[in-house]
């Protein structure tokens, strides 16, 4: 290979290297902070006061659930207040109790029969108007529809609530007798943001 060809190849390679470098550009970059302040989260908490049991039918006769023996056709009601601390904008929540009882059951006569009677029905009523005699005044900042609570102001609310356990009449049988149904944990309240 002669010197002229080698020189041409070397010049071409040098030109390619220079062209490759010409393809890069300088870029500038900057940033600025935003004075966005601080965002705080709210709070939703629930507690329940000790309540009282009565027979549902008037007059509301107080009962002791430890000694009262419910039979088909009976209905018993637990009356209490729940305290809800609601802090946050546009806050709504669903207050509920289980509709079916997941309770611990024992049987004094037949230890093999320990199933919660399917007939036991649980319902809950929120008395935001304070008419159930618990001495709780209505709160204009609280509205309720279908167990959905809407809080107009950030504060602590005391809400009267009743839970009714109904044992309706059904087909005559000897089933569901001599049972001890532990309602202590089965009737727990839940409060879920909506």
Helices and strands as residue ranges (DSSP letters): H 3-22, E 43-48, E 52-55, E 74-87, E 92-97, E 104-107, E 120-127, E 142-145, E 148-151, E 155-167, E 179-182, E 189-193
